Amino acid sequence: MVRKLFIERIIVISLALVLLHFYLTFFGKDRSHDKSKEQKNLFLSQLLIDQSIINTLLLFLIFPIQANALQPLHNFLQHATQSNFDNQEARATAIQREHEASQAWARLLPSVTAQADYIGNQYLGQANIPTGAPAVGGTLPIRNVIITPVDQRDASFSAALTLIDVAAWDNIGAARANREAQKARVAATMLEVQKTVAQTYYQIIGAGAVGRAARRTLAAAQDNARFIETRANAGLALELDLKRALAEVERDRQAIQDADYTTITLQRSLETLTGLVPEGDPGNDSTALPMDDLRDEQPLAEWITVVDSLPSVRAALYDRRAAELTAAASQSVLYPTVSTQASERATNATGFGQSPYYTVEALATWKLVDFASFQASRAQRAAAEVSSVRYDRVRESASQTIYDDWHQVHTQIEKSRASRSSLEASRLALSVAREKYASGKATLLDVVQAERDAFSAEVTDIQAEADLASARASLRLSSGHSLEAK
């Protein structure tokens, strides 16, 4: 991108200078000899235009176009919060758990059912039924009763309510525990995603810094090769020295290709993680990797105290609680349940009854023997034990992660301090080797070895700085602190 902007700038400046030269060549003489007032005014106006063009070109040169740099880390973290697939899945699962908890509670609410039936009968079923004592003359009072009409129509409404169901109560508690566990898991997933994003981000910066170091080394190697070629042409250097210098140039080009490949693949990974396309060219952004102040972190004991409040640990705790309540519910299905139901029915097949009519009933149900429920209860108790072990493992793992990250930061601080000293010494050794070779007191092999040592020391220092930044970020994320708050 920088190279493209530079080429565009050169083209614009070249065209402007050509036009300015053309204008002065063909119109400058005429203006100088023409003394009329009108042409003088025209000449002055054209001079103002020329001056504005020159000022524009000067501003264009003084204030160069800035290439876009790699976005700050918090931009990728913000995009990952919404776009990362793991975060999206965790939030969707949290919504699912919320509805499941509502569903478990809704099972205890009243239920209302309406039903309508139509039955077409082939024959009409009816009867005349006496309704009292015979009257004077021996006539019996009768009533015609429709038992099965040809077109039978029925409508019924019923309402049911569970009064006592211990298993349902336990299931409600288990569903709510699962809901809270998933909420905590959303936060835990977000922290894990941030850790991966931060590690990838600092790896990109480190790879870009290595690429810049390789390009500087390549430029120095090319200058050295040209210098040796000049000496070889003058008979002051061996042909072997020239070949070694050219081989060193090719080795540096290979290092550049390796660094660029690493940068490109890591950028693609970062885009997949966050949904944000990395901009700019990290290989040309000298401010992308700030130097750490090498300060020590707080004592380890202060970091370990937050273990129980970590989202991953709280999620495991809620999972254990949900498993315990599920085990209790599997045993509670053997307890009696009490429910009530009311219904009303209207029909044109009244028979010997009335229409409409209602019924109210209370039901008490108790499973005395159910071997399947016995086995299910044992299985759920075993599952609760498994969840308890998982909680202990998650808690210990979280504590171990903080322990490892804290010591990793301490180790990386010492590595960075050592790499900085090594880099300073290797650069000084390279300068001395070049001076000695120029004065004939050292061989080209000494210079080549010094250049390799300097490049290796610079790569080691870059890697140490990137690893230290990543280690500090990992320590904070492992202890439950979001990087977006920084």
HUDA-V501488 format. One record per pair of residues at least 12 apart in sequence whose ideal C-beta (glycine too) atoms are under 8 Angstrom apart, sorted by the first residue. I is the first residue (numbers start at 1). J is the second residue. D is the distance in whole Angstrom. If there is no record, write none. Layout:
# HUDA-V501488
[[I:J:D] [I:J:D]]
This chain:
# HUDA-V501488
[[1:67:5] [1:68:7] [1:280:7] [1:281:6] [2:67:5] [2:281:6] [2:284:5] [5:65:5] [5:67:6] [9:60:7] [9:64:8] [9:65:7] [12:60:8] [13:57:6] [13:60:7] [13:61:8] [16:53:6] [16:57:6] [17:57:8] [20:50:7] [20:53:6] [20:54:8] [23:46:8] [23:50:7] [24:50:8] [27:46:7] [31:43:4] [31:46:7] [67:280:6] [67:281:7] [67:284:7] [68:279:5] [68:280:4] [69:279:7] [69:280:4] [69:282:8] [69:285:5] [69:287:7] [69:288:7] [70:204:7] [70:205:7] [70:208:8] [70:278:6] [70:279:7] [70:280:5] [70:282:5] [70:285:6] [70:288:6] [71:276:7] [71:278:7] [71:279:6] [71:280:8] [73:197:8] [73:198:6] [73:201:5] [73:483:7] [74:483:7] [74:484:6] [74:486:7] [75:276:6] [76:197:5] [76:201:6] [76:270:6] [76:273:8] [76:274:4] [76:276:6] [77:194:6] [77:197:6] [77:198:8] [77:274:8] [77:483:6] [77:484:5] [78:484:6] [79:274:4] [79:275:5] [79:276:4] [80:193:5] [80:194:7] [80:197:5] [80:273:6] [80:274:4] [80:275:7] [80:276:8] [81:190:6] [81:484:7] [82:275:8] [83:274:6] [83:275:3] [83:276:7] [84:193:5] [84:273:6] [84:274:7] [84:275:7] [86:189:5] [86:192:7] [86:193:6] [87:186:8] [87:189:6] [87:190:6] [87:193:6] [90:182:7] [90:185:6] [90:186:4] [90:189:4] [90:190:8] [91:186:6] [93:182:6] [93:185:8] [94:179:8] [94:182:5] [94:183:6] [94:185:8] [94:186:5] [96:182:8] [97:175:8] [97:178:5] [97:179:4] [97:181:8] [97:182:4] [97:183:8] [98:179:6] [100:175:5] [100:178:7] [100:179:7] [101:172:7] [101:175:4] [101:176:5] [101:178:7] [101:179:4] [103:175:7] [104:168:7] [104:171:5] [104:172:5] [104:174:8] [104:175:4] [104:176:8] [105:172:5] [105:175:8] [107:162:7] [107:168:6] [107:171:8] [108:162:5] [108:165:7] [108:168:6] [108:169:8] [108:172:8] [109:161:8] [110:159:6] [110:160:7] [110:161:5] [111:159:7] [111:160:5] [111:161:8] [112:157:7] [112:158:7] [112:159:5] [113:157:7] [113:158:5] [113:159:8] [113:160:8] [114:155:8] [114:156:7] [114:157:5] [115:154:8] [115:155:7] [115:156:5] [115:157:8] [115:158:8] [116:153:8] [116:154:7] [116:155:5] [116:156:8] [117:152:8] [117:153:7] [117:154:4] [117:155:8] [118:151:7] [118:152:7] [118:153:6] [118:154:8] [119:152:4] [119:153:8] [119:154:8] [120:150:7] [120:151:6] [120:152:8] [121:148:5] [121:149:7] [121:150:5] [121:151:8] [121:152:6] [122:150:8] [123:148:7] [123:150:8] [124:146:8] [124:148:7] [124:149:6] [124:150:5] [125:146:7] [125:147:4] [125:148:3] [125:149:8] [126:144:6] [126:145:6] [126:146:5] [126:147:6] [127:144:8] [127:145:5] [127:147:6] [128:142:4] [128:143:7] [128:144:6] [128:145:7] [129:142:6] [129:143:5] [129:144:8] [129:145:5] [129:352:8] [130:142:5] [131:143:5] [145:350:7] [145:351:6] [145:352:6] [146:348:7] [146:349:6] [146:350:7] [146:351:8] [147:349:7] [147:351:5] [148:349:6] [149:348:6] [149:349:6] [151:348:8] [152:347:7] [152:348:6] [152:349:5] [153:347:7] [153:348:5] [154:345:7] [154:346:7] [154:347:4] [154:349:7] [155:345:7] [155:346:5] [155:347:7] [156:343:6] [156:344:7] [156:345:4] [156:346:7] [157:343:7] [157:344:5] [158:341:6] [158:342:7] [158:343:4] [158:344:8] [159:341:7] [159:342:5] [159:343:7] [160:339:6] [160:340:7] [160:341:4] [161:339:6] [161:340:5] [161:341:8] [162:337:7] [162:338:8] [162:339:5] [163:338:5] [163:339:6] [163:340:6] [164:336:7] [164:337:6] [164:338:4] [164:339:8] [165:337:5] [165:338:8] [165:339:8] [166:332:4] [166:335:5] [166:337:8] [167:329:5] [167:330:8] [167:332:4] [167:333:5] [167:335:7] [167:337:8] [168:329:8] [169:332:8] [170:325:5] [170:326:7] [170:328:5] [170:329:4] [170:332:5] [171:325:7] [171:326:7] [171:329:5] [173:321:8] [173:325:4] [174:322:5] [174:323:8] [174:325:4] [174:326:5] [174:329:6] [175:322:8] [177:318:5] [177:319:8] [177:321:4] [177:322:4] [177:325:6] [178:318:7] [178:319:8] [178:322:5] [180:314:8] [180:318:5] [181:314:8] [181:315:5] [181:316:8] [181:317:8] [181:318:3] [181:319:5] [181:322:6] [182:315:7] [184:311:5] [184:312:7] [184:314:4] [184:315:4] [184:318:6] [185:311:7] [185:312:8] [185:315:4] [186:311:8] [187:311:4] [188:310:7] [188:311:4] [188:312:4] [188:315:6] [190:482:7] [191:311:7] [191:312:8] [191:477:5] [191:478:8] [191:480:7] [191:482:7] [192:477:8] [193:273:7] [194:473:8] [194:477:6] [194:482:7] [194:483:5] [194:484:7] [195:473:7] [195:474:6] [195:477:4] [195:478:8] [196:273:6] [197:270:7] [197:273:5] [197:274:6] [198:470:6] [198:473:4] [198:474:7] [198:477:7] [198:483:6] [199:470:5] [199:473:8] [199:474:7] [200:266:6] [200:269:5] [200:270:5] [200:273:6] [201:270:6] [202:466:5] [202:467:8] [202:469:5] [202:470:4] [202:473:7] [203:262:8] [203:266:5] [203:466:7] [203:470:8] [204:263:6] [204:266:5] [204:267:6] [204:270:6] [204:278:7] [204:282:6] [205:282:6] [205:288:5] [205:289:5] [205:466:6] [205:469:8] [206:289:7] [206:462:5] [206:463:6] [206:465:7] [206:466:3] [206:467:8] [207:259:5] [207:262:4] [207:263:4] [207:266:6] [207:282:7] [208:259:8] [208:263:5] [208:281:8] [208:282:3] [208:283:4] [208:284:8] [208:285:7] [208:288:6] [208:289:8] [209:282:8] [209:288:7] [209:289:5] [209:462:4] [209:465:8] [209:466:7] [210:255:8] [210:259:4] [210:262:8] [210:459:5] [210:462:6] [210:463:8] [211:256:6] [211:259:4] [211:260:6] [211:263:6] [211:282:8] [211:283:4] [212:283:6] [212:284:7] [212:286:7] [213:455:6] [213:458:5] [213:459:6] [213:462:7] [214:252:6] [214:255:4] [214:256:4] [214:259:6] [214:455:7] [215:256:6] [215:283:8] [217:252:5] [217:255:7] [217:451:7] [217:454:8] [217:455:5] [218:249:7] [218:252:4] [218:253:6] [218:255:8] [218:256:6] [220:451:7] [221:245:7] [221:248:5] [221:249:5] [221:252:5] [221:451:7] [222:249:6] [224:245:6] [224:248:7] [224:434:8] [224:447:7] [224:451:8] [225:242:7] [225:245:4] [225:246:6] [225:248:7] [225:249:5] [228:241:5] [228:242:5] [228:245:5] [228:444:7] [229:242:6] [229:245:8] [237:444:8] [241:443:8] [241:444:4] [244:444:6] [244:445:7] [244:448:6] [245:444:7] [245:448:8] [248:448:6] [248:451:7] [252:455:8] [255:455:7] [259:283:7] [260:283:7] [263:282:6] [263:283:6] [267:282:8] [289:462:7] [289:465:6] [289:466:7] [289:469:8] [291:465:7] [292:413:8] [292:416:6] [292:465:6] [292:468:5] [292:469:7] [292:472:8] [294:413:5] [294:416:6] [294:417:6] [296:410:7] [296:413:7] [297:406:6] [297:409:5] [297:410:7] [297:472:8] [297:475:7] [300:402:8] [300:403:7] [300:406:5] [300:407:8] [303:402:5] [303:406:6] [303:475:7] [303:479:5] [304:399:6] [304:402:6] [304:403:7] [306:402:8] [306:479:5] [306:480:6] [307:395:6] [307:398:5] [307:399:5] [307:402:7] [308:395:7] [309:480:6] [310:398:5] [310:479:7] [310:480:5] [311:480:7] [312:394:6] [312:398:6] [313:391:8] [313:394:6] [313:395:5] [313:398:5] [315:394:8] [316:387:8] [316:390:6] [316:391:4] [316:394:4] [316:395:7] [317:391:6] [319:387:5] [319:390:7] [319:391:7] [320:384:7] [320:387:4] [320:388:5] [320:390:7] [320:391:5] [322:387:8] [323:380:7] [323:383:5] [323:384:4] [323:386:7] [323:387:4] [323:388:8] [324:384:5] [324:387:8] [326:380:5] [326:383:7] [326:384:7] [327:377:7] [327:380:4] [327:381:5] [327:383:7] [327:384:5] [329:380:8] [330:373:7] [330:376:5] [330:377:4] [330:379:8] [330:380:4] [331:377:4] [331:380:8] [333:367:7] [333:370:8] [333:373:5] [333:376:8] [334:367:5] [334:370:7] [334:373:6] [334:377:8] [335:366:8] [336:364:6] [336:365:7] [336:366:4] [337:364:7] [337:365:5] [337:366:8] [338:362:7] [338:363:7] [338:364:5] [338:365:8] [339:362:8] [339:363:5] [339:365:8] [340:360:7] [340:361:7] [340:362:5] [340:363:7] [341:360:8] [341:361:5] [341:363:7] [342:358:7] [342:359:7] [342:360:5] [342:361:8] [343:358:7] [343:359:5] [344:356:6] [344:357:7] [344:358:4] [344:359:8] [345:357:6] [345:358:8] [398:478:7] [401:478:5] [402:475:7] [402:478:5] [402:479:6] [405:471:7] [405:474:5] [405:475:4] [405:478:5] [406:475:6] [408:471:5] [408:474:7] [408:475:8] [409:468:7] [409:471:5] [409:472:6] [409:475:5] [412:464:7] [412:467:5] [412:468:4] [412:471:5] [413:468:6] [415:464:5] [415:467:7] [415:468:7] [416:461:7] [416:464:4] [416:465:6] [416:468:5] [418:464:8] [419:457:7] [419:460:5] [419:461:4] [419:463:8] [419:464:4] [419:465:8] [420:461:6] [422:457:5] [422:460:7] [422:461:7] [423:454:8] [423:457:4] [423:458:6] [423:460:8] [423:461:5] [425:457:8] [426:450:7] [426:453:5] [426:454:4] [426:456:8] [426:457:4] [426:458:8] [427:454:6] [427:457:8] [429:450:5] [429:453:7] [429:454:7] [430:447:8] [430:450:4] [430:451:6] [430:453:7] [430:454:4] [432:450:8] [433:446:5] [433:447:5] [433:449:8] [433:450:4] [434:447:6] [434:450:8]]
